[in-house]
Amino acid sequence: MKIFLSIIISLTLLVPGLFSQLGFVINPDGHNGIELNTDGVPTPDENYSEYRIQLSEINMRYRVYGENSEKPALILIHGNGGNCSSLSSAASYLANDYTVYVTESRCHGETTQTEELSYTLIAKDIAEFIKAKELEKPIIMGHSDGGIVAITIASDYPDIPGAIISCGANSSPAGLKITNLLSYAWRHTFTRNKLITMMVEGPDFTKEYLSKITCPAYIVSGQNDIVFVSDTEYIAKNIAGADYAIVKGGTHSSYTEGRQAYALATQWLRSQGM
């Protein structure tokens, strides 16, 4: 039932969504369009250590890049179907400036498979991880479902993050472009895969929920992402003081890889004094 409701809502949002995409093409500066400057990006530090940690409900696998107690901590959260190696290119560049922890979500990779799966539960796991590692106000950066989790952590645990960078996140299933939502709904109907179910049943970022976020927030998507420009703007405009950007020509993941990920994150974080 939730899926059909999301499809109906998505259809009602189709015209405004298409207008937001057209508006970006006509006036990208009016929608915070950016081009990422990768000049001067340092060489990647590809060395990492892999660990496991026992949390209350799961045994989580994670990787650490650029391990140095004097560097600020930055947590990278992968997307749906990924694992702790999924953002390795981003992690290796960001390791020049940060100690990067790449977590692996429940029901992904070698981390514990659980019966229940939701963005709320993944956020709880990562909040436990942060507390167990005694990380002080870490930066939390996530891609796709990881971006959704970053927002969820910031709302459910507002005292934990120092800042969040959410890339390619949608505010609800209806925030996805209709072709993507229909594809996920089709796969859910015939496979009942819990990873797909999570995407078609959540999240539900209401204005009230987003207003609970108090840390600096950067909400980003690509011009050719799976979410509409209007949904990215909706998320950002309902978080007090949030910044947002639409990467010109960006796809769902292009700006979260390697040199582009470094440029995206560091340019904004430096503006925040981080």
N, C-alpha and C positions, 0 to 999 in steps of 0.2 A: 504493500500500500504506500509506504514511504517513497518508493521508487517512482510510482506513477504520479504522486503528488509533485515530486521534484521535476519530473518531465513536464507536467502542466505548467508549473511555475516558470521553468526554463523557457517554455514556448512564449509565455507572456512577457518575458524579459528579452526575447530574441530581438525585437525591433530596437529597443533602447541600446542593447548590446552592440548591434550592428552600427547604430548611429555613433556610438562611442568609438568604434574602430575607424569609421569613416572620418570622424572628427579628429582622430589622431593623425591620419594620413594628411588631412588638410592643414592642421595646425598642431604639429607634435609638441611645440614649446608650450602650448596651452594645456597639455596633458603631461607635463614634466618628462618629455622625451629626452633621452640622453644617449650619447655615444661614448663607449668606454675607451679611455686612452690607456693603452698598455705600454707606452714608451717608458723605459726605465724600470720595468718590472724585474725584480731580481730572479736569479736562477732558482729552480726548485730544490728544496731539501727533501729528497725522496726516502730518507731513512725513517723508519718507524719501529715501534715496539708494539707487540700485540699481547693483550691481557684478557683476563676474565674477572668478573666481580659478581659475587652473590648478593642479590637484592632480595626484597621480601617475597617476591613471586617468581622471579626469573634469575637465571644465570646469564649475565650479559657479556658478550664479546665486544671488545673495543680496541681501537688503535690510538697511539699517541705519536704525533709528529712534532719535531722541534722541542723536545722535552727540556724545559728550563724553568726553574722556579721563579726566575726574575721576569719572565715574560707573562703578559696577561693571558688568561685562559680563554680559549674559544672552542665552543662545542659545535660540531657539524652533525646534522641529522639528515640521513638519506631519505629518499622517497619510497613510494610503494614498490615492493618487490626487490628493493636493493639490499645492500649489506654494508659492512664497515669498510669495504674496499671501493664502494661506489663513487665516493667523492675524493678519491686518492689524489687526483691531479690538483684539485682545489686545495686540499690539505697540505700538499707538498710546497705550494707557493706561499700559502698563509703561514707556514711554519717559520718563515723568515722573521715574522713579527710577533707571532703568538705561539703558545703551547697549544696545539690543536688536538682535541679529543674527538675522535670519530666514533660515535656510539652505533650500536646495532640494535634495532628495535625488536621487541618480542615478535615471534612468528616469522622472523626473517633470518636468513643465513644460519649460523650455528647457535644463535641465541635461543633460549627455551621457547618451544612451541606451547602455547596455552590455548585453552578452549575459548576464552574470551579475548576479543581484540577490539580496541577502539582508540581514537586519538587521545581520549582522556586517560586511558591506561598507559599508553606509551609516554605521555607527558608525566604521569606519576612515576614511572620507572626512571626517567631521566632526572626528575627532581630528586629522587632517592640517590641516584648516581652522583649528582652534584654534591649532595650533603655528605655522602660516604667518602668522596674524594676531597672534601673540605675546600671546595673551590669557592672563592670569594667573588661574588657578582660577575660570573662569567658572561662573555658575549655568546649568544646562542644564534646560530645561523642554520637555517634549514631550507631544503629544496622540495617543492611539491608537497607531498604528505609531511615531509620534514618541516616545511614552512608552516603548515597547519599546526603541527606539534609545537613549534616555537611560539606561535601566537597563543596556543592553549596553555603552555607553561606560564607565559607572561600574565595571562588573565587569572589562572587558577592559583599560581604561586608568585604573586607580584613582587615579593621581597627577594626572589632568587636571582633573576637575570640582571646584569648590568646594562644590557641592550639586546635587542633582537633584530635580526635581518631575515625577513621572510621572503622567499623567492618562489614565485609561481603557485601561490596558495589561492584557494577559492574559499569564499565565506560560507558556502553551502553547496550541495550537489547542483542546485539550480544556477550557481555561479559559473559552472563549466559551460563551454560552448556545446550546443545541443548535439552536435555530431559525436563529441567525446562522451557525453552523458549517455546517449543511446547505445554507444558501443559498450560502455561499462554495464549498463542495465541488461543488455543482451547476454554478456558473459556471466553476469550474476545469475540470471534466470536459468542458464544451462549448466553452470558449474558449481554454484553455491560456494565459491571460493571466498574464504573469510576476508582476504585482502581486498577483493573487489567489493564485497558487501560493505566494508568500512567506507569505501569511497562513495557508494551510492546512498548510504544512510547518514553520512555526516560530511563535514561538521555542521554546526548551527550557530554561526557567529552573529548574534543579535547586536544591536547598537548598545544595549545595556552590558552585554558580555564584553564587548570590545572596550567599553569605557572604563573597565576595571584595570586596564593596562596602564602602568605609571612609568615604566622605563622608556628610554629613547627607543624608537622603533623605525625601521626602514622597510617599507613594503614595496616589493619589486616584482615586475613581470616583464615578459617580452612582448614586442609588438605582435608576434605571431604565436603567442602562447596558447595554451588550452583554456585559459580564462579570459574573459572580456576585460578590456581596459576599465570599463565601468565598475567591475567587481573589485579590482585592485584599488580603485579610487574610493569605493564604498568602505573597504576595510581601513584604509589610511585615514579617511576623514572622520572616522568614528573612534580613533585612538588619539587622545589629546597630545598635540605636539608632534605627531608622527610625520615623517618624510616619506615620499613615495617617488618612484621613477618607473618609466616604461622604456626598456632598452630598444632602441631603434633597430629593426630587423631581427630582434632576438626571438628565438624559439622557446620551447618550454625549458630547455636545459643549457643552451649555448652560453649563457652568461654566468653559469655556475661551474664552469670548467676552467681549470688552469689559470692562465694569465688574466682572463676576463674576470674570474671569480676574485682574484687578488685585487684587481683594479676596482671592481665594484665595492668590495667590502672595505678596503683600506681607505679609499677616498672619502667614504661616508664616515667611517669610524674616526678618522683624523679630524673631521669637522666636529666630532663630538668629544674630542680630547682623549680618544682611546687608541 
